[in-house]
Amino acid sequence: MKTFLVGGAVRDELLNFPVSERDWVVLGETPESMLEMGFMTVGKDFPVFLHPVTRDEYALARTERKIGPGYKGFCIHADPEVSLEEDLMRRDLTINAIAKSDTGEIIDPFGGRQDIERRIFRHISPAFCEDPVRILRIARFSARYGHLGFKIADETLHLMQTMVKNGEVDHLVPDRVWAELYKALCEITPALFFEVLKDCHALPILFPELNALFGVPQPEHYHPEIDTGIHSLMCLEQAASLTSKPEVRFAALMHDLGKGITPKDKLPHHHGHENSGLPLLENLCLRLRVPNPFKHLAKHVMQYHTHCHRAFELRPSTLTDMLHKLGAFKNPAGLTDFLLACEADAKGRKGLENRPYPQSAHIMMAAKVGAAVDISALLAEGLQGSQIGDAIRQLRIKAISNVCKRTS
């Protein structure tokens, strides 16, 4: 059996980048012979098998032919006669079409090593345009490798724009869009994912709520960058520098969606955007089937980020009620994520990236004090129903008031 290491593992080895998984191409075999050797089939649509020991994926060399729209409209042909070069040719980018033999020989028929050295994402053939997922993959690769200086080749970007114009992106299913977005949120520079989608004109189709933010002004006194779309990507960059959690990064990116629907006669001000954006967030999460933990945190950040910024000005009762609605008295970890996203918003402004954010410590202390109130005396008073909640609230307000006095 002839096997070759292919794809991401070879690419990342050449980049001295961590290799997370290894994929192999198999020449000269059939599904029957793979099963006889103990491999287990895992591919429903493709001839992919798991190694009986390493659990690495081994795929039979194959070719693909476009027969319908979207990323599922392909006819797969796997045959012992398919060559390694034919298999590599069906891949998206030159840097992903490099193979390595078991003796360490590099097979690079399309100039992938040269493009790695030049830091270029370049498509292999016009067949690139047959699969719209490739647009998302290049955007995600930009989020992963952008810090290394990778750029998209002009001809590849033009081809991506043509794909969008021809409606290929319209066939992307929500699950695949979210899967690529999730991976991008976990990368080093996730904002580049959206910049690429904007450059190839796919952002209005895939994320219209975000696209609507570009060109929308904000008061320059508070936002030297002015443009709300630019501010949102800056917030995502700041969130990426503060935490690796994709939930926090998602929340920081989405927090200002309401500014995209501010009436033009009200600009550059956005009074009430904290609540006007909630339906937009709900629709986006519903459309892309965003998991609830992402949606809930994004909703909290959208509603209360301005409260958080004004933490030292809030009345103890307002601060107490906000912490209660955030679930902070029962879930300190959730509060930490909320504060990180709000800090990313505060720092996601031109020239203010390194400004301290003391609001986090202030709010965290208030939550700690509020959660620690002694309610044993209330239980002895025989209070019923809502009376208990009201009494606990008053105790927390009093305790948090004392904290506010000490820090004012």
C-alpha positions in Angstrom: 0.0 0.0 0.0 1.4 3.4 -1.0 0.6 6.2 1.4 1.4 9.9 1.4 1.0 12.5 4.1 -1.0 15.3 2.5 -2.7 18.6 3.1 -2.5 20.6 6.3 0.0 18.4 8.1 2.6 18.9 5.3 1.8 22.6 5.0 2.2 23.2 8.7 5.4 21.2 9.0 6.9 23.4 6.3 5.7 26.5 8.2 7.0 25.1 11.5 3.4 25.4 12.7 1.9 23.0 15.2 0.4 19.9 13.4 -2.9 19.0 15.0 -4.0 16.1 12.8 -2.5 14.0 9.9 -4.3 13.0 6.8 -3.1 10.4 4.3 -3.8 9.6 0.7 -3.7 5.9 -0.4 -2.8 4.9 -3.9 -3.6 1.6 -5.7 -6.2 0.3 -3.2 -10.0 -0.3 -3.1 -12.5 0.0 -0.3 -12.5 -3.8 0.0 -8.7 -4.0 0.3 -8.7 -1.3 3.0 -11.3 -3.2 5.0 -9.3 -6.4 4.7 -6.3 -4.6 6.2 -8.3 -3.7 9.3 -9.2 -0.1 8.3 -12.6 1.2 9.4 -14.8 3.2 7.0 -15.9 6.6 8.2 -16.7 8.5 5.0 -20.3 8.5 3.9 -19.7 10.5 0.7 -16.0 9.9 0.3 -13.8 6.8 0.5 -12.2 7.7 3.9 -11.0 5.2 6.5 -9.5 5.2 10.0 -6.2 3.5 10.7 -6.8 0.6 13.1 -4.0 1.8 15.4 -3.3 5.6 15.0 -6.9 6.5 14.1 -5.5 8.9 11.4 -7.7 9.4 8.3 -6.7 7.6 5.1 -8.5 8.5 1.9 -8.3 6.7 -1.4 -6.9 8.9 -4.1 -9.8 10.3 -6.0 -11.0 12.9 -8.6 -14.1 15.1 -8.4 -16.4 16.4 -11.1 -18.9 19.2 -10.6 -22.5 18.1 -11.4 -24.7 20.4 -9.3 -24.7 23.7 -7.3 -23.2 24.1 -3.9 -20.5 22.2 -2.1 -22.3 18.9 -2.3 -22.8 19.0 -6.1 -19.8 16.7 -6.9 -19.4 13.3 -8.4 -16.5 11.4 -6.7 -14.4 8.9 -8.6 -12.0 6.8 -6.5 -10.0 4.2 -8.4 -6.7 2.4 -7.9 -5.6 4.0 -11.2 -6.0 7.6 -9.8 -2.5 9.1 -9.5 -1.2 11.2 -6.6 -1.0 14.3 -8.8 -4.6 13.9 -9.9 -5.7 13.7 -6.3 -3.7 16.8 -5.4 -5.1 18.7 -8.3 -8.6 18.6 -6.9 -7.5 20.5 -3.8 -8.2 24.2 -3.2 -4.8 26.0 -2.7 -1.3 25.2 -3.8 -0.1 25.2 -0.2 -2.6 22.4 0.5 -1.6 20.3 -2.5 1.8 19.1 -1.2 2.5 15.5 -0.3 5.2 13.8 1.7 6.3 10.2 1.1 7.2 7.7 3.9 10.8 8.4 3.0 10.4 12.1 3.6 10.3 13.1 -0.1 8.2 16.2 -0.8 6.0 16.0 -3.9 4.9 19.5 -4.9 3.5 19.6 -8.5 1.8 23.0 -8.2 4.4 25.2 -6.5 3.0 25.1 -3.0 6.4 25.4 -1.3 7.2 28.5 -3.3 3.8 30.0 -2.3 4.5 29.2 1.4 7.8 31.0 1.1 6.1 34.0 -0.6 3.2 33.8 1.9 0.5 33.6 -0.8 -2.9 31.9 -0.9 -3.3 30.8 -4.5 -5.8 28.5 -6.1 -4.6 25.5 -8.1 -7.0 25.6 -11.0 -10.3 27.2 -12.2 -12.1 24.2 -10.5 -11.6 26.2 -7.3 -14.8 28.1 -8.1 -16.9 24.9 -8.0 -16.9 24.7 -4.2 -18.2 27.8 -2.2 -16.8 26.4 1.0 -13.4 27.3 -0.3 -14.2 31.0 0.2 -14.8 30.3 3.9 -11.7 28.2 4.1 -9.5 31.0 2.6 -11.0 33.5 5.1 -10.3 31.1 7.9 -6.7 30.4 6.7 -6.3 34.2 6.7 -7.4 34.3 10.4 -4.9 31.5 11.1 -1.9 32.5 9.1 -2.4 36.3 8.6 0.1 37.1 11.4 2.7 35.3 9.3 2.2 37.7 6.4 0.0 35.6 4.2 -2.0 37.4 1.5 -4.5 36.2 -1.1 -3.2 36.2 -4.7 -5.0 38.8 -6.8 -6.3 36.3 -9.3 -7.6 34.1 -6.5 -9.5 37.1 -4.9 -10.9 37.9 -8.3 -12.1 34.3 -8.7 -13.7 34.5 -5.2 -15.5 37.7 -6.2 -16.8 36.0 -9.3 -18.1 33.1 -7.3 -20.0 35.4 -5.1 -21.4 37.3 -8.1 -22.5 34.0 -9.7 -24.4 33.0 -6.6 -22.3 30.1 -5.4 -22.2 31.4 -1.8 -26.0 31.3 -1.7 -25.8 27.5 -1.5 -23.7 27.4 1.7 -25.7 25.7 4.5 -25.9 27.3 7.9 -24.1 24.5 9.7 -21.0 24.8 7.4 -20.9 28.6 7.8 -21.0 28.3 11.6 -18.4 25.5 11.6 -16.0 27.7 9.7 -16.8 30.8 11.8 -16.3 28.9 15.0 -12.8 27.7 13.8 -12.0 31.3 12.7 -12.9 32.6 16.1 -10.4 30.2 17.6 -7.6 31.5 15.4 -4.8 34.0 16.1 -6.3 36.9 14.1 -10.0 36.2 13.7 -10.9 39.7 12.4 -9.2 38.7 9.1 -11.9 36.2 8.5 -14.4 39.0 8.1 -12.0 41.3 6.2 -11.6 38.6 3.6 -15.3 38.0 3.3 -15.8 41.8 2.9 -13.1 42.0 0.3 -14.7 39.2 -1.8 -18.2 40.7 -1.3 -19.5 37.7 0.6 -20.0 39.5 3.9 -23.4 41.0 2.9 -24.7 37.6 2.0 -23.4 35.6 4.9 -23.4 38.2 7.7 -25.6 41.1 6.6 -26.0 42.3 10.2 -22.2 42.9 10.4 -21.9 44.3 6.9 -24.5 46.9 7.7 -22.1 48.4 10.3 -19.5 49.5 7.8 -19.9 53.1 6.9 -22.0 53.9 9.9 -20.4 56.8 11.9 -20.1 57.1 15.6 -19.1 60.2 17.7 -15.4 60.8 17.0 -14.9 61.9 20.7 -15.6 58.4 21.9 -14.7 56.5 18.7 -11.7 58.0 16.9 -12.0 55.3 14.3 -15.5 56.6 13.6 -16.7 53.7 11.4 -18.8 51.2 13.4 -17.7 48.2 11.3 -14.1 49.0 11.8 -14.8 49.4 15.5 -16.4 45.9 15.7 -13.4 44.2 14.1 -11.1 46.1 16.4 -13.2 44.8 19.3 -12.7 41.3 18.0 -9.0 41.8 17.8 -8.9 43.0 21.4 -11.0 40.1 22.5 -8.5 37.8 20.8 -5.7 39.4 22.7 -7.5 39.0 26.0 -8.8 35.5 25.8 -8.8 32.3 23.7 -12.5 31.7 24.4 -14.5 31.9 21.1 -17.7 32.8 23.1 -16.1 36.0 24.3 -14.8 36.9 20.9 -18.2 36.3 19.3 -19.9 38.5 21.9 -17.4 41.3 21.4 -17.9 41.2 17.7 -21.7 41.3 17.9 -22.3 43.8 20.6 -23.0 46.8 18.4 -25.3 45.3 15.8 -28.0 47.8 16.8 -26.0 50.6 15.4 -26.6 49.3 11.9 -30.2 50.2 12.0 -30.0 53.6 13.7 -32.1 56.1 11.7 -29.9 58.4 9.6 -31.3 61.5 11.1 -30.0 60.4 14.5 -26.4 59.7 13.4 -23.7 59.7 14.6 -25.4 59.0 17.9 -27.0 55.6 18.7 -29.2 56.0 21.7 -30.9 52.7 22.5 -28.7 50.5 20.3 -28.2 48.1 23.2 -31.8 46.9 22.8 -32.5 47.6 19.1 -29.8 45.1 18.2 -31.3 42.2 20.1 -33.7 41.1 17.3 -30.8 41.2 14.8 -28.7 39.0 17.1 -31.6 36.6 17.6 -32.1 36.3 13.8 -28.4 35.8 13.1 -28.1 33.1 15.8 -31.2 31.4 14.5 -30.1 31.5 10.9 -26.6 30.1 11.6 -27.8 27.8 14.5 -25.4 29.4 16.9 -25.1 27.4 20.1 -26.9 28.9 23.2 -23.8 29.7 25.2 -22.6 32.0 22.4 -26.0 33.6 22.0 -26.6 34.1 25.7 -23.3 35.8 26.4 -23.6 38.0 23.2 -27.0 39.0 24.3 -25.8 40.0 27.8 -22.9 42.0 26.4 -25.1 43.7 23.9 -27.6 44.7 26.6 -25.3 45.8 29.3 -21.9 46.9 27.8 -22.7 50.6 28.3 -23.7 49.9 31.9 -20.4 48.1 32.4 -18.4 51.1 31.0 -20.3 53.4 33.4 -19.8 51.1 36.4 -18.5 53.8 38.7 -21.5 56.0 37.9 -24.2 53.4 38.4 -26.4 53.6 41.5 -26.0 50.6 43.7 -29.5 49.4 42.9 -28.8 49.6 39.1 -25.5 47.7 39.6 -27.2 45.1 41.7 -30.0 44.5 39.2 -27.5 44.2 36.3 -25.5 41.6 38.2 -28.7 39.7 39.0 -29.8 39.7 35.3 -26.3 38.5 34.3 -26.5 35.6 36.8 -23.3 36.9 38.4 -24.2 36.0 42.0 -24.4 32.4 41.0 -22.0 32.1 38.1 -18.8 34.1 38.5 -17.2 32.5 35.5 -20.0 33.9 33.3 -19.4 37.3 34.7 -15.7 37.0 33.9 -16.5 36.3 30.2 -18.9 39.3 30.2 -16.3 41.6 31.6 -13.7 40.5 29.1 -16.0 41.2 26.1 -16.8 44.7 27.6 -13.1 45.4 28.1 -12.5 44.4 24.4 -15.2 46.9 23.4 -13.6 49.7 25.5 -10.2 49.0 24.0 -11.4 48.4 20.5 -11.0 52.0 19.6 -8.2 53.8 17.7 -5.5 55.0 20.1 -7.2 53.5 23.2 -6.1 49.9 22.9 -3.9 50.1 26.0 -6.1 52.1 28.3 -6.8 50.3 31.6 -10.3 49.0 32.4 -10.8 49.3 36.2 -14.5 48.7 35.8 -13.9 44.9 35.7 -12.4 44.8 39.2 -15.1 47.1 40.5 -17.9 45.0 39.2 -16.3 41.7 40.2 -15.9 43.0 43.8 -19.5 44.1 43.8 -20.6 40.6 42.6 -18.5 38.9 45.2 -19.9 41.1 48.0 -23.5 40.7 46.8 -23.2 36.9 46.5 -21.8 36.7 50.1 -24.7 38.4 51.9 -26.1 36.5 54.9 -29.7 35.6 54.3 -30.2 33.4 57.3 -32.0 36.2 59.2 -34.5 36.6 56.3 -35.4 32.9 56.4 -36.2 33.2 60.1 -38.6 36.0 59.4 -41.0 33.8 57.6 -41.1 35.7 54.3 -43.0 34.3 51.4 -42.6 34.1 47.6 -41.4 37.4 46.0 -40.8 38.9 49.5 -37.7 36.7 49.8 -36.3 37.9 46.5 -37.0 41.5 47.3 -35.4 41.3 50.8 -32.3 39.6 49.3 -32.1 42.4 46.7 -32.1 45.0 49.4 -29.4 43.3 51.3 -27.3 43.1 48.2 -27.9 46.8 47.4 -26.8 47.8 50.9 -23.6 45.6 50.7 -22.7 46.8 47.2 -23.4 50.4 48.3 -20.7 50.1 50.9 -18.3 48.8 48.2 -19.1 51.7 46.0 -18.5 54.2 48.8 -15.0 52.7 49.5 -14.0 52.8 45.8 -15.4 56.2 45.0 
